[in-house]
Amino acid sequence: MPSKSSARLAALTVAAVCSAASTLVLTSPAHADAVRIHDIQGSTRISPYAGQQVTDVTGIVTGVRTYGSRGFWVQDPNPDADPATSEGVFVFTSSTPKVAVGDAVTVSGLVTEYVPGGTASGNQALTEITRPTVTVVSSGNPVPAATVIDSRSVPSRYTPAGDPAAGGSINGLTLQPKKYALDYYESLEGMNVQVANTRVVGATDPYTELWVTVKPNENANRDGGTVYGSYTAQNTGRLQIQSLGAVADFPDANVGDTLTGTTAGPLDYNQYGGYTLVANRVGALKQGGLERETTDAQRRDELAIATYNVENLDPSDTSFAAHAAAIVNNLQAPDILSLEEIQDDNGATNNGTVSADQTLKKLTDAIVAAGGPAYEWRSIDPVNNADGGEPGGNIRQAFLFNPERVSFTDRAGGDATTATGVTKVRGKAALTASPGRIDPTNTAFTDSRKPLVGEFVFRGETVFVIANHFNSKGGDQGLTSQYQPPVRSSETQRHQQATAVNTFVKEILAQQKNADVVTLGDINDYEFSETVDLLEGDGELWSAVKSLPKSERYSYVFQGNSQTLDQILISPSIRRDDFEYDSVHINAQFNDQISDHDPQVLRFRP
């Protein structure tokens, strides 16, 4: 998956200036007098006053945002009796607001439906008052009491199905806040809300935000996270927390920690996770004692193979020693290691460099310095800027292997655009080029990483290893999209990629039915996905993460959901024998991660 930080930084830079451009255009009367906030919000996701000027809307300021999308939240202290209509709204000022929390104000302006991320994102719209004229009537007023969000108030069902007549959108549906979680949160949009004693399910990130759950028993894992185990188990208790206070005061939290006491502030909606409590008061951090895991060392007659996405590693990074320590200590120096997101020798500098020898030498030297083996490596340089990822970075997969334990069978002929094939040598399957690439000119791999395959020998037995980094999920609609169920457009390319890799595995097994084949890497899809079904085929492969309890199947945490992206799939000859699988949780649940992925380890006897 591409770096979250690069895409996020670009979007944050333009968030405020795009407010006017990313709006729903609605036809409505030009002016409305004497309306209340609940009238503006209405009982659907789209304001009945969208596109209209409103005058002298009254309320109390509950929060002020002086960064990013600048403005303030105002709430009517005298609510109506309809639970579907929110009593709060965001006033977008574009410049630093000249109001304070507790001010009683009147606001006149244009009611706008702003879509964070733009209409093409599929996100829901956020009702705002824009181009405002604001009058402070008085100051120091009590803020309307915060609505409590907890396990009892949030429904167990996530969302209604979208309206087929509206292309699957839920925007026009009347909110049912007692029935659906997304409707419940929408009914509180812009209002002062609070949570209490909530467990962290998504660690603090570089953008001063984290995720909590108000449902501690919802698909919980032993570390305190919330596992995403199917498309219909979205985990309704998840809520993003940001802060209106100083960055330095925001807690550095890991999964399993707790925000004790009250966390309170306006409920916002943004493109990075949907409904977000923007806190003017954050609970005290109580650490949960999360520790990085260490896998078991392989026995003498066991082959240990691992996959590890090192997140855009290039020679300028400062994380080499930490990665090396993780490989040597937490992964117990696996015999073969598939690395994803190895960048070229000058990283994102876009000057045509494609070699990654310096990157790989720096990593293998760091591993030796950490007390590990003197790994050798094999890889194939890509065509410049042809494999996706950060422009100029030329990410690729690479094999590290310990020559004291395994040997690599080198066969010439593999390059960026030449497909390796399968032949039979002395009655057994063999690659025509090793290392080689699988079907690199197939359109399935356009602007994406091509699978790398190599032939290894352990204690006289051949093992085929296929290193993958499938197409990212970029462009998919989010779980909080206005379209329900969300469209996962990126799956199309991954399905094609999975089919191509499965076809190659079939070719190996056709030549040698009992061949040991390991297909691994950042699959960028879940163990329950159609992508993995296609990879598995008719039993040619099986995702070994499914040997773990469902609560332990995760390698990545996204928007508070612990989920599986990194996987190791095995051929029948391995599955029939004893094997051990471990998802080694050293990164995804921590705020000080060196990668956003957890490595995976397989141990077996070829």
Phi and psi in degrees as a GROMACS rama.xvg file:
@    title "Ramachandran Plot"
@    xaxis  label "Phi"
@    yaxis  label "Psi"
@TYPE xy
-64.3332  160.004  PRO-2
-55.8155  129.046  SER-3
-65.716  -31.9294  LYS-4
-69.2842  -38.0165  SER-5
-66.1155  -45.9059  SER-6
-67.308  -37.0466  ALA-7
-67.5368  -42.181  ARG-8
-62.8653  -42.5326  LEU-9
-62.861  -41.5476  ALA-10
-68.8528  -39.2698  ALA-11
-62.4702  -34.5059  LEU-12
-63.0923  -34.6277  THR-13
-103.387  1.96253  VAL-14
-56.3003  -48.9573  ALA-15
-68.8332  -43.0183  ALA-16
-73.4539  -17.1088  VAL-17
-86.812  -0.639982  CYS-18
-55.8477  -46.9687  SER-19
-70.1248  -33.7695  ALA-20
-75.359  -28.7647  ALA-21
-101.439  58.1571  SER-22
-123.149  154.918  THR-23
-80.8638  130.746  LEU-24
-92.9376  115.027  VAL-25
-124.394  144.997  LEU-26
-92.7072  124.583  THR-27
-159.065  168.182  SER-28
-57.5285  159.806  PRO-29
-84.4492  -15.7455  ALA-30
-153.721  145.53  HIS-31
-143.244  132.149  ALA-32
-105.632  151.759  ASP-33
50.4848  53.2765  ALA-34
-105.218  154.393  VAL-35
-99.6499  165.597  ARG-36
-60.8878  -40.9294  ILE-37
-65.955  -26.2739  HIS-38
-67.9549  -41.2396  ASP-39
-64.5132  -44.8974  ILE-40
-69.0517  -39.0086  GLN-41
66.1895  -173.957  GLY-42
-105.839  11.0783  SER-43
-124.999  -176.713  THR-44
-77.5487  -13.9972  ARG-45
-111.505  129.272  ILE-46
-66.4008  136.491  SER-47
-67.5826  -11.1769  PRO-48
-104.863  8.99983  TYR-49
-55.9598  130.488  ALA-50
87.9201  -1.43978  GLY-51
-104.97  152.382  GLN-52
-81.114  134.451  GLN-53
-120.019  153.372  VAL-54
-127.894  135.034  THR-55
54.3058  48.7757  ASP-56
-76.0536  126.458  VAL-57
-101.839  154.144  THR-58
171.562  179.426  GLY-59
-109.725  135.162  ILE-60
-70.5299  125.015  VAL-61
-109.143  -14.4206  THR-62
-167.482  148.197  GLY-63
-128.457  128.59  VAL-64
-112.283  121.07  ARG-65
-106.529  11.0338  THR-66
-134.496  164.495  TYR-67
57.8027  -124.13  GLY-68
-80.2401  91.2614  SER-69
-74.5918  142.377  ARG-70
163.769  -161.152  GLY-71
-149.469  160.187  PHE-72
-102.703  140.09  TRP-73
-129.471  141.683  VAL-74
-134.142  139.281  GLN-75
-77.6959  122.459  ASP-76
-75.8044  -4.88869  PRO-77
-119.695  85.359  ASN-78
-72.3585  161.566  PRO-79
-87.1114  -172.734  ASP-80
-97.552  4.0065  ALA-81
-94.3421  115.072  ASP-82
-69.1384  -13.1414  PRO-83
-83.8337  -15.1428  ALA-84
-102.258  120.965  THR-85
-70.1505  149.756  SER-86
-102.258  5.29937  GLU-87
-123.428  157.383  GLY-88
-153.976  150.776  VAL-89
-92.5868  134.004  PHE-90
-106.109  111.448  VAL-91
-86.4914  116.12  PHE-92
-103.586  -17.6778  THR-93
71.1329  -37.862  SER-94
-107.902  174.271  SER-95
-60.4518  124.352  THR-96
-65.2655  149.627  PRO-97
-107.7  43.194  LYS-98
-130.803  168.255  VAL-99
-133.809  156.367  ALA-100
-57.0831  133.001  VAL-101
95.9702  -7.99631  GLY-102
-71.3607  134.814  ASP-103
-88.6762  127.02  ALA-104
-132.277  160.983  VAL-105
-117.814  139.051  THR-106
-128.52  130.703  VAL-107
-119.519  141.767  SER-108
173.005  -168.056  GLY-109
-99.8596  126.002  LEU-110
-77.4268  124.669  VAL-111
-129.217  143.439  THR-112
-103.916  101.175  GLU-113
-91.5079  129.441  TYR-114
-104.351  104.771  VAL-115
-59.5821  128.897  PRO-116
88.3794  -4.57316  GLY-117
89.6942  156.959  GLY-118
-61.9863  -29.3997  THR-119
-67.9241  -17.812  ALA-120
-70.9335  -22.3832  SER-121
81.7266  2.32671  GLY-122
-67.7953  159.265  ASN-123
-68.8462  163.797  GLN-124
-95.0178  148.019  ALA-125
-107.481  120.144  LEU-126
-72.6811  126.593  THR-127
-134.523  159.997  GLU-128
-107.087  120.872  ILE-129
-115.401  167.942  THR-130
48.3951  52.3077  ARG-131
-83.2696  153.25  PRO-132
-112.915  122.116  THR-133
-119.767  132.984  VAL-134
-121.386  126.292  THR-135
-87.2637  117.095  VAL-136
-85.4885  -41.5707  VAL-137
-159.021  167.61  SER-138
-128.942  164.859  SER-139
75.7025  20.4945  GLY-140
-79.4243  151.079  ASN-141
-65.2404  139.729  PRO-142
-78.734  139.549  VAL-143
-52.2461  139.183  PRO-144
-57.2651  139.923  ALA-145
-71.2582  135.159  ALA-146
-74.2701  130.799  THR-147
-81.8813  125.191  VAL-148
-103.376  119.491  ILE-149
-149.757  -174.424  ASP-150
-64.1762  -25.9733  SER-151
-81.4581  -31.677  ARG-152
-84.4209  -25.9071  SER-153
-88.1977  121.138  VAL-154
-63.0768  158.669  PRO-155
-81.4105  -25.126  SER-156
-83.4453  138.795  ARG-157
-81.2939  -49.4043  TYR-158
-157.288  151.478  THR-159
-73.3445  160.767  PRO-160
-72.4332  144.893  ALA-161
-67.1837  159.541  GLY-162
-76.2976  115.402  ASP-163
-56.9679  -32.5912  PRO-164
-70.4981  -15.8251  ALA-165
-112.273  27.6649  ALA-166
69.623  22.7436  GLY-167
88.5295  9.63779  GLY-168
-79.9912  145.508  SER-169
-99.4195  1.9888  ILE-170
-57.0434  -39.7826  ASN-171
-90.5807  -0.931837  GLY-172
-78.9581  140.636  LEU-173
-64.6498  132.823  THR-174
-66.2298  140.086  LEU-175
-124.88  77.1553  GLN-176
-66.924  -15.6908  PRO-177
-91.2257  -4.54851  LYS-178
-112.553  -36.2317  LYS-179
-127.193  138.544  TYR-180
-63.7997  -45.4276  ALA-181
-63.7212  -35.3394  LEU-182
-67.6281  -37.935  ASP-183
-61.3405  -49.6056  TYR-184
-63.0849  -39.1449  TYR-185
-64.042  -34.2812  GLU-186
-68.669  -11.9839  SER-187
-109.518  6.46172  LEU-188
-53.8006  126.338  GLU-189
83.4228  -6.25075  GLY-190
-89.3674  159.893  MET-191
-75.2439  119.905  ASN-192
-130.576  167.704  VAL-193
-149.109  151.604  GLN-194
-125.822  160.878  VAL-195
-139.36  135.921  ALA-196
50.8247  54.8664  ASN-197
-99.3088  140.414  THR-198
-84.6981  140.013  ARG-199
-77.7233  128.255  VAL-200
-118.458  -2.64012  VAL-201
-143.844  118.475  GLY-202
-63.0567  157.137  ALA-203
-56.051  132.683  THR-204
-110.017  177.496  ASP-205
-65.2855  -7.48215  PRO-206
-103.973  20.2243  TYR-207
58.1913  56.0866  THR-208
-149.978  155.197  GLU-209
-149.098  175.653  LEU-210
-123.251  140.384  TRP-211
-124.399  169.71  VAL-212
-124.941  140.84  THR-213
-96.2455  4.1795  VAL-214
-125.024  83.8352  LYS-215
-62.9998  -19.5682  PRO-216
-99.2032  6.10104  ASN-217
-82.053  105.127  GLU-218
47.9545  44.5995  ASN-219
-76.8285  146.952  ALA-220
-107.493  174.394  ASN-221
-69.0414  -18.8433  ARG-222
-89.249  -5.89688  ASP-223
104.482  0.777167  GLY-224
-82.6514  179.241  GLY-225
-120.845  117.907  THR-226
-87.9274  131.85  VAL-227
-92.3042  103.078  TYR-228
-109.762  -4.47983  GLY-229
-166.718  165.15  SER-230
-67.0407  -17.6632  TYR-231
-105.955  12.1238  THR-232
-120.974  68.5159  ALA-233
-75.8404  -12.4638  GLN-234
71.1415  89.0764  ASN-235
-71.2985  -19.494  THR-236
-82.8358  -4.1325  GLY-237
-71.6275  140.32  ARG-238
-150.135  132.257  LEU-239
-81.2218  142.25  GLN-240
-118.781  123.877  ILE-241
-117.691  179.527  GLN-242
-135.027  142.914  SER-243
-90.3845  -4.58477  LEU-244
-90.6118  -167.829  GLY-245
-68.4967  140.67  ALA-246
-57.3234  -39.2079  VAL-247
-63.0781  -21.8696  ALA-248
-90.4709  -5.64295  ASP-249
-78.7759  137.16  PHE-250
-71.8468  144.28  PRO-251
-90.3109  92.2183  ASP-252
-106.248  145.843  ALA-253
-105.82  163.128  ASN-254
-57.3689  136.628  VAL-255
95.4264  -15.352  GLY-256
-72.0508  169.57  ASP-257
-130.317  137.619  THR-258
-90.196  101.803  LEU-259
-80.1555  154.59  THR-260
73.2461  -152.837  GLY-261
-99.8478  134.904  THR-262
-116.604  121.266  THR-263
-140.924  151.772  ALA-264
162.849  -176.991  GLY-265
-68.5078  151.488  PRO-266
-97.1051  116.885  LEU-267
-107.102  176.528  ASP-268
-137.218  128.8  TYR-269
-137.271  174.567  ASN-270
-78.7236  -7.26365  GLN-271
-107.307  42.033  TYR-272
135.572  -0.287959  GLY-273
79.4651  -128.267  GLY-274
-67.5107  128.986  TYR-275
-138.274  126.819  THR-276
-82.626  111.465  LEU-277
-93.3994  99.4165  VAL-278
-83.7687  132.635  ALA-279
-99.9808  -1.35858  ASN-280
-145.413  122.216  ARG-281
-113.494  132.592  VAL-282
-60.7812  157.627  GLY-283
-72.0016  141.651  ALA-284
-81.5121  126.339  LEU-285
-115.214  117.255  LYS-286
-72.2108  143.094  GLN-287
-95.0471  -3.53523  GLY-288
79.3632  24.2655  GLY-289
-61.5  133.274  LEU-290
-124.789  148.182  GLU-291
-69.6446  139.582  ARG-292
-83.9468  157.868  GLU-293
-128.594  127.964  THR-294
-79.6255  167.092  THR-295
-73.9895  147.385  ASP-296
-73.3315  143.896  ALA-297
-69.4994  145.632  GLN-298
-74.7084  169.138  ARG-299
-58.4579  -37.0279  ARG-300
-96.2064  10.2533  ASP-301
-103.895  139.478  GLU-302
-96.6206  127.043  LEU-303
-107.649  122.06  ALA-304
-122.367  134.476  ILE-305
-131.136  157.264  ALA-306
-124.919  140.141  THR-307
-151.385  117.455  TYR-308
-86.1743  113.796  ASN-309
-95.7782  11.5758  VAL-310
53.1288  79.2726  GLU-311
56.4362  48.6591  ASN-312
-76.329  125.975  LEU-313
-140.676  166.614  ASP-314
-59.9777  -18.9684  PRO-315
-82.7282  -8.82943  SER-316
-70.9169  155.251  ASP-317
-101.913  9.20269  THR-318
-99.3944  6.42673  SER-319
-60.4851  -45.627  PHE-320
-63.1561  -38.7101  ALA-321
-68.4576  -41.6274  ALA-322
-62.7162  -42.4138  HIS-323
-62.3621  -44.168  ALA-324
-61.8775  -39.0182  ALA-325
-64.4626  -43.0623  ALA-326
-65.3866  -44.1383  ILE-327
-73.4083  -44.7626  VAL-328
-94.4519  -54.3598  ASN-329
-75.69  -34.102  ASN-330
-96.3426  -4.68759  LEU-331
58.7697  40.0247  GLN-332
48.2925  70.0793  ALA-333
-59.3932  154.666  PRO-334
-69.7102  -37.733  ASP-335
-130.207  135.149  ILE-336
-131.876  121.075  LEU-337
-92.3781  121.561  SER-338
-106.618  135.365  LEU-339
-112.876  152.935  GLU-340
64.9112  41.8383  GLU-341
-81.2364  118.896  ILE-342
-90.3088  168.805  GLN-343
-73.5609  -176.334  ASP-344
-72.2017  -12.5574  ASP-345
-126.595  23.1935  ASN-346
59.3237  -131.543  GLY-347
-78.3778  -1.59741  ALA-348
-62.3876  120.912  THR-349
-98.2502  76.544  ASN-350
-126.013  16.6573  ASN-351
93.9878  -6.80489  GLY-352
-65.6163  132.92  THR-353
-125.885  -18.2132  VAL-354
-66.0513  142.625  SER-355
-119.035  20.2226  ALA-356
-60.75  -39.312  ASP-357
-67.4144  -40.5249  GLN-358
-59.9435  -47.8247  THR-359
-70.8251  -35.8997  LEU-360
-66.6233  -40.4001  LYS-361
-63.713  -38.2966  LYS-362
-70.0434  -47.0317  LEU-363
-66.3838  -34.3115  THR-364
-64.3612  -40.9402  ASP-365
-64.6951  -34.351  ALA-366
-65.7941  -43.1242  ILE-367
-61.2173  -43.4831  VAL-368
-63.1036  -27.3574  ALA-369
-84.9846  3.09217  ALA-370
95.9916  11.0701  GLY-371
-95.1413  -177.649  GLY-372
-73.4125  164.19  PRO-373
-85.8059  82.8433  ALA-374
-64.0225  144.354  TYR-375
-101.247  166.36  GLU-376
-136.386  156.238  TRP-377
-137.546  138.557  ARG-378
-161.846  172.568  SER-379
-129.111  125.168  ILE-380
-68.0576  135.642  ASP-381
-79.6091  167.867  PRO-382
-66.9769  138.969  VAL-383
-54.5762  126.822  ASN-384
57.6637  28.4129  ASN-385
-105.22  -4.78072  ALA-386
-116.664  18.5208  ASP-387
74.3054  -168.277  GLY-388
80.3579  -165.727  GLY-389
-62.1672  127.518  GLU-390
-55.2817  132.053  PRO-391
87.186  -17.1695  GLY-392
-80.6486  -27.1948  GLY-393
49.8394  53.9237  ASN-394
-62.8203  148.494  ILE-395
-154.71  167.209  ARG-396
-88.3844  154.297  GLN-397
-146.282  147.019  ALA-398
-97.9232  130.701  PHE-399
-105.897  142.005  LEU-400
-146.089  148.856  PHE-401
-91.3673  107.58  ASN-402
-67.2543  -13.5804  PRO-403
-76.767  -14.416  GLU-404
-118.673  -35.5418  ARG-405
-135.119  158.851  VAL-406
-118.46  154.358  SER-407
-107.521  132.807  PHE-408
-90.2039  104.544  THR-409
-86.8739  127.925  ASP-410
-132.262  123.743  ARG-411
-67.0254  159.717  ALA-412
118.466  -14.6696  GLY-413
-78.8969  131.009  GLY-414
-149.264  -172.586  ASP-415
-62.784  -30.7654  ALA-416
-118.755  -1.39608  THR-417
-97.2875  128.124  THR-418
-82.0172  132.751  ALA-419
-79.8733  156.012  THR-420
-127.262  -174.053  GLY-421
-123.626  132.919  VAL-422
-131.876  -176.995  THR-423
-121.322  127.85  LYS-424
-125.474  119.154  VAL-425
51.2718  42.7656  ARG-426
82.759  4.0412  GLY-427
-129.253  155.685  LYS-428
-66.0268  146.021  ALA-429
-151.018  151.694  ALA-430
-84.0531  145.849  LEU-431
-77.3076  -24.5286  THR-432
-141.775  132.694  ALA-433
-145.619  116.474  SER-434
-70.7475  155.644  PRO-435
-145.112  171.031  GLY-436
-112.559  143.951  ARG-437
-89.4702  114.659  ILE-438
47.5304  52.5207  ASP-439
-67.2712  -18.303  PRO-440
-95.1437  0.529226  THR-441
-61.768  134.413  ASN-442
-62.6223  -15.9125  THR-443
-59.5073  -24.9724  ALA-444
-109.038  17.8529  PHE-445
-62.9478  130.028  THR-446
54.2919  33.144  ASP-447
-147.055  164.257  SER-448
-71.3656  136.868  ARG-449
-88.552  139.533  LYS-450
-62.8229  138.063  PRO-451
-106.055  128.82  LEU-452
-123.886  141.451  VAL-453
-140.525  156.786  GLY-454
-112.163  119.326  GLU-455
-116.117  157.77  PHE-456
-127.674  127.759  VAL-457
-128.681  117.852  PHE-458
50.7246  42.1292  ARG-459
84.4543  -3.2301  GLY-460
-107.814  135.371  GLU-461
-83.1842  136.776  THR-462
-129.844  126.667  VAL-463
-93.4603  129.677  PHE-464
-123.045  127.723  VAL-465
-116.139  116.158  ILE-466
-97.1301  126.67  ALA-467
-125.454  151.15  ASN-468
-145.208  90.2357  HIS-469
-71.4522  167.218  PHE-470
-51.875  139.049  ASN-471
-73.3698  171.613  SER-472
-86.1378  6.70145  LYS-473
-54.8948  132.067  GLY-474
98.6378  -13.0604  GLY-475
-69.6533  147.12  ASP-476
-73.2833  144.029  GLN-477
-78.633  169.89  GLY-478
-62.2241  -28.7361  LEU-479
-95.9392  19.3093  THR-480
-59.6453  157.014  SER-481
-70.525  -17.0456  GLN-482
-97.8253  121.736  TYR-483
-130.47  121.977  GLN-484
-71.6741  154.608  PRO-485
-65.4415  152.551  PRO-486
-87.2894  126.842  VAL-487
-106.877  75.044  ARG-488
-65.4755  -26.9766  SER-489
-69.3943  -15.241  SER-490
-63.5378  -30.3297  GLU-491
-53.8847  -48.4363  THR-492
-70.1241  -38.2178  GLN-493
-64.6944  -35.6888  ARG-494
-62.1758  -40.8919  HIS-495
-65.3506  -40.3434  GLN-496
-65.6318  -43.6647  GLN-497
-62.5222  -39.3073  ALA-498
-63.3831  -41.6022  THR-499
-64.0559  -43.4784  ALA-500
-67.9213  -42.007  VAL-501
-61.8985  -39.287  ASN-502
-59.6989  -40.5726  THR-503
-66.5583  -40.9734  PHE-504
-62.803  -39.3476  VAL-505
-58.78  -37.8778  LYS-506
-64.2781  -38.8886  GLU-507
-64.3634  -47.8428  ILE-508
-69.5133  -26.0154  LEU-509
-66.9525  -32.5334  ALA-510
-82.2098  -29.946  GLN-511
-150.982  101.357  GLN-512
-58.2284  -34.9614  LYS-513
-99.1377  22.0414  ASN-514
-64.1109  142.55  ALA-515
-87.4929  113.002  ASP-516
-123.757  128.953  VAL-517
-120.499  119.374  VAL-518
-113.556  120.882  THR-519
-147.202  169.569  LEU-520
135.436  -164.162  GLY-521
-87.3566  96.0083  ASP-522
-78.4987  -16.5853  ILE-523
57.8475  29.8452  ASN-524
-157.342  166.458  ASP-525
-86.6683  160.606  TYR-526
-66.8231  -18.8457  GLU-527
-98.8836  7.8215  PHE-528
-84.0768  162.705  SER-529
-65.6818  -30.6509  GLU-530
-55.8467  -48.0637  THR-531
-70.3056  -35.4545  VAL-532
-57.4028  -43.0145  ASP-533
-68.945  -36.759  LEU-534
-63.5262  -42.72  LEU-535
-68.6405  -31.8812  GLU-536
63.0441  -135.877  GLY-537
-99.0774  40.7306  ASP-538
97.7493  4.47461  GLY-539
-64.2716  -31.8409  GLU-540
-137.375  163.951  LEU-541
-149.549  131.424  TRP-542
-75.0802  112.891  SER-543
-71.9087  -13.0246  ALA-544
-63.5106  -21.5465  VAL-545
-73.4063  -4.68444  LYS-546
-79.1052  -12.8251  SER-547
-88.0918  156.559  LEU-548
-57.1463  149.815  PRO-549
-56.9649  -32.0641  LYS-550
-71.8091  -10.8491  SER-551
-108.24  6.0421  GLU-552
-90.8978  84.1283  ARG-553
-161.381  148.751  TYR-554
-137.632  2.47981  SER-555
-155.838  145.022  TYR-556
-121.719  120.886  VAL-557
-130.631  120.464  PHE-558
51.2867  42.8919  GLN-559
80.5518  -0.11459  GLY-560
-101.842  119.662  ASN-561
-80.4903  123.66  SER-562
-144.095  163.238  GLN-563
-99.0248  118.516  THR-564
-117.691  -34.3817  LEU-565
-95.4247  128.977  ASP-566
-143.846  158.398  GLN-567
-125.217  119.507  ILE-568
-107.296  144.153  LEU-569
-127.893  150.307  ILE-570
-80.3094  166.37  SER-571
-57.7978  -34.3045  PRO-572
-63.31  -31.3541  SER-573
-80.982  -41.181  ILE-574
-64.0009  -34.0885  ARG-575
-67.3488  -29.6959  ARG-576
-92.9801  175.224  ASP-577
-70.1179  134.741  ASP-578
-144.699  161.475  PHE-579
-126.256  140.281  GLU-580
-127.649  140.996  TYR-581
-143.675  126.857  ASP-582
-94.3495  110.676  SER-583
-95.1284  104.132  VAL-584
-83.646  96.6604  HIS-585
-124.968  -9.1517  ILE-586
-131.274  -56.1436  ASN-587
-59.6139  -27.6758  ALA-588
-96.1176  3.64545  GLN-589
-112.351  146.34  PHE-590
-77.3238  -19.0773  ASN-591
-108.397  44.0911  ASP-592
-71.3967  149.187  GLN-593
-98.9373  -9.92196  ILE-594
-151.564  159.936  SER-595
-91.6953  4.45128  ASP-596
-115.862  147.031  HIS-597
-94.3299  136.023  ASP-598
-71.9204  158.977  PRO-599
-122.452  143.918  GLN-600
-131.366  136.132  VAL-601
-120.84  133.235  LEU-602
-123.991  130.895  ARG-603
-157.803  170.458  PHE-604
-110.223  106.309  ARG-605
